Amino acid sequence: MLSNWYARRMYAWETRLTMRDENRIVRPLEWGFEWVVPFLKSHGFADAVPAPDVERDHAAAEAAMLRINELLAGHSEVFFGYQRPTDFRLEARHPRLFPTNVRPETLAHDAALQQQAAEGKLEPAQFLRFTSAERTPYPENDLVNARWYPAPAHKDPARPKQAIVVLPQWNADAFSHNSLCTLFNRMGVSALRLSKPYHDIRRPTELERSDYAVSANIGRTISACRQAVVDIRCCVDWLEEQGYEHFGVLGTSLGSCYAFLASAHDARLRVNAFNHASTAFGDVVWAGQSTRHIRQGLEEAGLTQERLRALWAAISPVSYYDKYQSAEAGGPDKRVLFVYANYDLTFPREYSLQVVEAARRSILNYEVRVLPCGHYTTGETPYKFIDGWYLGWFVYRAYKALREEKASGLNSRATRKNEVAEGTVSR
């Protein structure tokens, strides 16, 4: 009886939170071939480019997009590959909120921050900027933005430098997850809080929300995902240039999907925290409460959940589970945390359980934590503190293990060097 009451209360609270923003826009289905064709042509896949008039025939357009997804998923190392940027730079500026809702309290907060900056009462922050490897028609979106939280230099000069890339949820403002970055700094771990494509300062002026990251435009959503993944990997490139040795990624919701795909294609990302995890991109959009406006546009065009799942297969975590095999099974040596919520109406629980089962079958080096709340209520008291504890404790232990692993390797090499010098082992 008590559990039923708690579930009803949680679902009602979760529903209220997903309904409070009234600026969601229902957009019609667009195939968006123009968003993927440039990649196909420039990477040797011109045979997959559909005829210019393919969108006139709904069935032909869907078949062409299915073939493209099969091609991209089958050549994912190319699809999520990139050329290393040459214009990395740090930029100092006053942080802004860049809200995605028009609630009075949010707008007042944004205005107060701008007033503090104008009066010199707000400290400037450092941001990593560089040009994204995935180009779009929006210059502001193609200039990557990541707020830089460097950890203080450790008193032990031999301690390896460690860093993590942090990606908040879909439609996050520019302050979301900043507190996690300061927490990681206290652990001696530096952090880059990455603005996802079409988010905060990267959001085109025509938008109130970060709609172009996930929408009823099939090709644009694929492009946004590729851009996010290569942006994460480029952040690791910059961190390497700064002398960092151990790297991780933490993503929440949509950021979790991007982080999963990036780590699946980058062996350097050994610490992985996926905060709200799911299987197929299309399943979440179709079944999730916060994407009901996207589903409406797709459903009006006659699509179904099964067909949408296939149309976004190339950007779905389920397509790349095999890349997370444990080191014992021949895969990369990664440490992984999955967090899901029992009353999630945005990333339905059934899909999170499928992720956990897939991890179990793949002999993945993983941990699972379960929140007694929903997706949006994760950001409410007391659940945000529970979630923060799960994430922080995992990150602390994972980076400590990497330091110990390095120290053990160094000690082993030093012992062998001494043995060779003493003539007790052969060279």
PyMOL commands that set and color helices and strands:
alter all, ss='L'
color gray80, all
select helices_A, chain A and resi 2-19+33-35+37-42+46-48+54-56+58-74+76-79+104-118+139-142+178-186+200-202+211-213+218-241+254-264+281-287+289-300+305-311+313-315+317-324+327-329+349-361+376-379+383-422
alter helices_A, ss='H'
color red, helices_A
select strands_A, chain A and resi 89-93+125-131+143-149+162-167+189-194+246-252+269-275+335-341+366-371
alter strands_A, ss='S'
color yellow, strands_A
deselect
rebuild
show_as cartoon
